Amino acid sequence: MNKLISFFLVSLLLVAVTTAQTSYPNLPLEFTADVQIQVETSQSPFPMPSVSGTLYYAYQKLVQRMDSTDPMFGQTITTLDRYDQMNEYNYASGDCKCSQISGDMPLYTILPGSTFQGQVDVNGVASDQWQFSLSSSVNISLFVDPSREVLTQAVMVVSQQGTTMTSTITFSNVNTEPISADIFDVPSYCSCPTPAPPVIPPANACPGNPPSGCDCAPALSFCSEVNYPIASADDATTVDSMVEETFNNFVSFSKPTTACASNMKSFLCGTLFPLCTGTPSIMLPCANLCPSCSCGGSGNNTCASALPNTACTQYGSGFC
């Protein structure tokens, strides 16, 4: 379950919402953007060298690519993250190194419970600022261009043991047109083993027969229909409480209909308790858990869920 908490933290860093204070519109989950990444710490009077480049991002296809310039040597380096394979490829000038991905794909989407803080200028763009406080020591501020409903900046401030670390990602020239599939092709000179597709465990795998490397969840008070294998049962009750708090914040803020609230609960539980298959593969929530159908929005193509007819996490009997 530590992996789930890691996913939750990554999701918070890249949460985005827009000006509507009574609803959370879905943001595009496939886009290209110029990005600049800057990390600063209170222990050093000088910021670390910033990293600039072009980000290609397609969440539902579980792929992202970053073409960046080495701040020390000026060489262009490509990092291709294939979360569908759980492989990362770093290549430049015909050389390639590959490694297994151990974390979760960043999620650029709404997190219910963020609060509107007004408007701020981000590189000449009047951006709505939204804030989410994970704890007293972790605060996330997100800035959105309300005219296009795209993220302009994400800032996370972590204060711990007298040290403050600020991570800033700035987005510009965001293009939401579909990305050509060959952008995410692995170069022929990258020779890395590709894992076999995951085998979906049978419906009766829990409570007694989860796949190797998976656990069956204990009885949960909020996400009570997690009756399938998960990565670890160790912190399941903690994550369950976090999901419940996030859901309650959403209900308090948005005043949703009964159908929307029920749908959002299923979606959050399916997101934070992904199905475990015994492989590193990510199991996104199934498309029928997407809350767009009952909470408003433009459909599953802008929801952080699996594409239809792909392996996914089903919570309960689905919704839409």
C-alpha positions as CSV (number, residue, x, y, z in Angstrom):
1,M,0.0,0.0,0.0
2,N,3.0,2.3,0.2
3,K,2.8,2.4,-3.5
4,L,-0.7,3.7,-3.3
5,I,0.3,6.5,-0.9
6,S,3.1,7.3,-3.4
7,F,0.5,7.5,-6.2
8,F,-1.7,9.8,-4.0
9,L,1.2,12.2,-3.4
10,V,2.1,12.2,-7.1
11,S,-1.5,12.8,-8.0
12,L,-1.7,15.8,-5.6
13,L,1.3,17.5,-7.1
14,L,-0.3,17.5,-10.6
15,V,-3.9,18.2,-9.7
16,A,-5.6,20.9,-11.7
17,V,-9.0,22.6,-11.7
18,T,-10.5,25.7,-13.2
19,T,-12.6,28.8,-12.2
20,A,-15.9,27.1,-11.6
21,Q,-16.2,27.0,-7.8
22,T,-19.1,24.6,-7.8
23,S,-17.7,21.9,-10.2
24,Y,-14.4,20.4,-11.3
25,P,-14.1,20.3,-15.1
26,N,-11.9,17.5,-16.5
27,L,-8.6,18.6,-18.0
28,P,-7.1,17.0,-21.1
29,L,-5.2,13.9,-20.4
30,E,-3.3,13.9,-23.7
31,F,-1.2,16.9,-24.6
32,T,2.2,18.3,-25.6
33,A,3.8,21.2,-23.6
34,D,7.0,23.1,-23.1
35,V,8.0,22.6,-19.4
36,Q,10.5,24.0,-17.0
37,I,11.2,22.1,-13.7
38,Q,12.9,23.9,-10.8
39,V,13.7,22.6,-7.4
40,E,14.8,24.8,-4.5
41,T,15.7,24.0,-0.9
42,S,16.1,26.2,2.1
43,Q,19.4,24.5,3.0
44,S,21.0,25.9,-0.2
45,P,21.2,29.6,-1.1
46,F,21.2,28.7,-4.7
47,P,18.5,26.8,-6.7
48,M,19.4,23.6,-8.4
49,P,19.9,23.9,-12.2
50,S,16.5,24.0,-13.9
51,V,15.5,21.4,-16.5
52,S,13.7,22.6,-19.6
53,G,12.2,20.6,-22.5
54,T,9.1,19.3,-24.3
55,L,6.7,16.9,-22.6
56,Y,4.5,14.5,-24.5
57,Y,1.8,13.0,-22.2
58,A,-0.9,10.5,-22.8
59,Y,-2.3,9.2,-19.5
60,Q,-4.9,6.7,-20.8
61,K,-2.3,5.1,-23.0
62,L,0.1,5.0,-20.0
63,V,3.0,6.7,-21.8
64,Q,4.9,9.9,-21.5
65,R,8.1,11.3,-23.1
66,M,10.4,14.2,-22.1
67,D,12.9,15.7,-24.5
68,S,15.2,17.8,-22.3
69,T,18.5,19.7,-22.5
70,D,21.2,18.7,-20.1
71,P,21.8,21.9,-18.0
72,M,25.5,21.1,-17.7
73,F,26.5,19.9,-21.2
74,G,23.7,21.1,-23.5
75,Q,23.0,17.6,-24.9
76,T,19.4,16.7,-25.8
77,I,18.3,13.7,-23.8
78,T,15.0,11.8,-24.2
79,T,13.3,10.0,-21.4
80,L,10.6,7.7,-22.5
81,D,8.4,6.2,-19.8
82,R,6.3,3.3,-20.9
83,Y,4.0,2.6,-18.0
84,D,2.3,0.0,-20.1
85,Q,5.5,-2.0,-19.9
86,M,6.8,-0.4,-16.7
87,N,10.1,0.3,-18.5
88,E,12.0,3.6,-18.7
89,Y,14.2,4.4,-21.7
90,N,16.9,7.1,-21.6
91,Y,18.6,7.7,-24.9
92,A,20.7,10.3,-26.8
93,S,22.9,10.1,-29.9
94,G,22.3,6.4,-30.4
95,D,23.1,5.4,-26.8
96,C,20.3,3.9,-24.7
97,K,19.9,2.9,-21.1
98,C,16.8,1.2,-19.7
99,S,15.5,0.5,-16.3
100,Q,12.3,-0.7,-14.6
101,I,9.8,1.9,-13.4
102,S,8.9,1.5,-9.8
103,G,6.6,4.5,-9.3
104,D,3.3,5.5,-10.7
105,M,2.5,7.7,-13.7
106,P,1.9,11.4,-12.8
107,L,-1.8,12.2,-13.0
108,Y,-2.7,15.7,-14.4
109,T,-6.3,15.8,-13.3
110,I,-8.7,17.1,-10.7
111,L,-8.6,16.1,-7.1
112,P,-11.9,16.9,-5.3
113,G,-11.5,19.2,-2.3
114,S,-9.1,21.8,-3.8
115,T,-10.0,25.4,-2.8
116,F,-9.9,28.5,-5.0
117,Q,-7.4,31.1,-3.9
118,G,-7.9,33.8,-6.6
119,Q,-5.9,34.8,-9.7
120,V,-2.2,35.0,-10.1
121,D,-0.1,36.0,-13.1
122,V,2.0,33.1,-14.4
123,N,4.3,34.3,-17.2
124,G,1.8,36.7,-18.5
125,V,-1.2,34.4,-18.2
126,A,-3.9,35.2,-15.7
127,S,-4.2,31.9,-13.9
128,D,-6.6,30.7,-11.3
129,Q,-4.8,29.4,-8.2
130,W,-6.1,26.3,-6.4
131,Q,-4.7,24.9,-3.3
132,F,-4.7,21.5,-1.6
133,S,-3.2,20.9,1.8
134,L,-2.2,17.3,2.2
135,S,-1.0,17.9,5.7
136,S,0.4,20.7,7.8
137,S,3.8,20.2,6.1
138,V,2.7,19.6,2.5
139,N,0.9,22.3,0.4
140,I,0.2,22.1,-3.3
141,S,-0.7,25.2,-5.4
142,L,-1.9,24.7,-8.9
143,F,-2.5,27.4,-11.5
144,V,-4.8,27.0,-14.4
145,D,-5.5,29.1,-17.5
146,P,-9.4,29.5,-17.3
147,S,-9.7,30.4,-20.9
148,R,-8.3,27.1,-22.1
149,E,-8.6,24.9,-19.0
150,V,-5.0,23.8,-19.1
151,L,-2.4,23.8,-16.3
152,T,0.1,26.7,-16.3
153,Q,2.1,25.8,-13.2
154,A,2.2,23.4,-10.3
155,V,4.0,24.2,-7.1
156,M,4.5,21.8,-4.1
157,V,6.1,23.0,-0.9
158,V,7.2,20.4,1.7
159,S,8.4,21.5,5.1
160,Q,10.0,18.9,7.2
161,Q,12.5,18.9,10.1
162,G,13.4,22.6,9.6
163,T,13.9,22.2,5.8
164,T,11.6,23.5,3.1
165,M,11.7,22.2,-0.4
166,T,9.8,23.8,-3.3
167,S,9.2,22.0,-6.6
168,T,7.9,24.1,-9.5
169,I,6.7,22.8,-12.9
170,T,5.8,25.6,-15.4
171,F,3.9,24.7,-18.5
172,S,3.6,26.8,-21.7
173,N,2.6,26.3,-25.4
174,V,0.2,23.5,-24.3
175,N,-1.2,21.7,-27.3
176,T,-4.2,19.3,-26.7
177,E,-4.3,17.8,-30.2
178,P,-3.8,13.9,-30.3
179,I,-0.1,12.9,-30.3
180,S,1.2,10.7,-33.1
181,A,1.7,7.1,-31.8
182,D,5.3,7.0,-33.1
183,I,6.4,9.6,-30.6
184,F,6.2,6.9,-28.0
185,D,8.0,4.2,-30.1
186,V,11.0,2.6,-28.4
187,P,14.2,3.1,-30.6
188,S,15.4,0.0,-32.3
189,Y,18.8,0.3,-30.6
190,C,17.2,0.1,-27.1
191,S,17.3,-3.6,-26.2
192,C,15.3,-4.1,-23.0
193,P,13.2,-7.0,-21.9
194,T,9.4,-6.4,-22.3
195,P,7.3,-8.0,-19.6
196,A,4.4,-10.2,-20.7
197,P,0.9,-8.7,-20.4
198,P,-0.7,-9.0,-17.0
199,V,-3.1,-11.9,-16.2
200,I,-6.3,-10.7,-14.6
201,P,-6.9,-12.7,-11.4
202,P,-10.3,-14.5,-11.2
203,A,-13.2,-12.9,-9.4
204,N,-12.9,-15.3,-6.5
205,A,-9.2,-14.6,-5.9
206,C,-10.0,-12.9,-2.6
207,P,-10.2,-13.5,0.2
208,G,-8.1,-16.6,0.0
209,N,-6.1,-16.8,-3.2
210,P,-4.5,-13.5,-4.3
211,P,-1.7,-13.6,-7.0
212,S,1.8,-13.8,-5.8
213,G,3.0,-10.4,-4.6
214,C,-0.6,-9.2,-3.9
215,D,-2.8,-9.1,-0.8
216,C,-6.5,-9.2,-0.1
217,A,-7.7,-6.0,1.6
218,P,-9.1,-6.1,5.1
219,A,-12.7,-5.0,5.7
220,L,-12.7,-1.3,4.8
221,S,-15.2,1.2,6.3
222,F,-15.4,3.5,3.3
223,C,-14.2,1.7,0.2
224,S,-16.1,-1.4,1.3
225,E,-16.3,-3.0,-2.1
226,V,-12.6,-3.6,-2.5
227,N,-13.0,-7.3,-2.7
228,Y,-10.2,-7.9,-5.2
229,P,-6.4,-8.2,-4.8
230,I,-4.4,-5.1,-4.0
231,A,-0.7,-4.3,-3.8
232,S,-0.5,-4.5,0.0
233,A,-2.9,-4.6,2.9
234,D,-0.5,-2.9,5.4
235,D,-1.7,0.6,5.0
236,A,-5.1,-0.1,3.5
237,T,-7.1,1.4,6.4
238,T,-5.0,4.6,6.2
239,V,-5.6,5.0,2.5
240,D,-9.3,4.3,3.1
241,S,-9.5,7.2,5.5
242,M,-7.6,9.5,3.1
243,V,-10.1,8.6,0.3
244,E,-13.0,9.3,2.7
245,E,-11.6,12.7,3.7
246,T,-11.1,13.6,0.0
247,F,-14.6,12.5,-0.8
248,N,-16.1,14.5,2.1
249,N,-14.2,17.6,0.9
250,F,-15.6,17.1,-2.6
251,V,-19.2,16.8,-1.2
252,S,-18.8,19.9,1.0
253,F,-17.3,22.0,-1.8
254,S,-19.4,20.9,-4.8
255,K,-22.7,20.0,-3.3
256,P,-23.1,17.2,-5.9
257,T,-26.3,15.2,-6.8
258,T,-26.7,11.8,-5.1
259,A,-25.8,10.1,-8.4
260,C,-22.7,12.2,-8.8
261,A,-21.5,11.6,-5.2
262,S,-22.0,7.9,-5.6
263,N,-20.1,7.8,-8.9
264,M,-17.3,9.9,-7.5
265,K,-16.9,7.6,-4.5
266,S,-16.6,4.6,-6.9
267,F,-14.1,6.4,-9.0
268,L,-11.9,7.5,-6.0
269,C,-11.9,4.0,-4.5
270,G,-11.1,2.4,-7.9
271,T,-8.2,4.9,-8.3
272,L,-6.6,4.6,-4.9
273,F,-7.1,0.9,-4.7
274,P,-6.0,-0.4,-8.1
275,L,-6.3,-4.1,-8.9
276,C,-3.0,-6.0,-8.3
277,T,-2.1,-8.7,-10.9
278,G,1.3,-9.7,-9.4
279,T,3.1,-7.6,-12.1
280,P,4.2,-4.0,-12.1
281,S,1.5,-3.1,-14.6
282,I,-0.9,-0.2,-13.7
283,M,-4.6,-1.0,-13.6
284,L,-6.5,2.3,-14.1
285,P,-10.1,2.6,-13.1
286,C,-12.5,1.1,-15.7
287,A,-14.1,3.6,-18.1
288,N,-17.5,3.0,-16.6
289,L,-16.3,4.5,-13.3
290,C,-15.6,7.8,-15.0
291,P,-17.7,10.4,-13.1
292,S,-18.2,12.6,-16.2
293,C,-21.4,10.7,-17.0
294,S,-23.2,11.8,-13.8
295,C,-21.2,14.9,-12.6
296,G,-21.0,16.7,-16.0
297,G,-18.1,16.9,-18.4
298,S,-17.2,15.9,-21.9
299,G,-17.0,12.1,-21.5
300,N,-14.5,9.4,-20.8
301,N,-11.8,10.8,-23.1
302,T,-11.1,13.5,-20.5
303,C,-11.4,11.3,-17.4
304,A,-8.5,9.7,-15.7
305,S,-9.7,6.1,-16.4
306,A,-8.7,3.3,-18.7
307,L,-9.7,3.4,-22.3
308,P,-12.7,1.1,-23.0
309,N,-12.0,-2.6,-23.6
310,T,-8.7,-2.5,-21.8
311,A,-7.6,-4.2,-18.6
312,C,-8.7,-2.0,-15.7
313,T,-9.8,-1.8,-12.0
314,Q,-13.5,-2.4,-11.5
315,Y,-14.9,-1.2,-8.2
316,G,-18.3,-2.7,-7.4
317,S,-20.5,-3.3,-10.4
318,G,-19.4,-0.1,-12.2
319,F,-21.5,2.9,-12.6
320,C,-22.1,4.4,-16.1
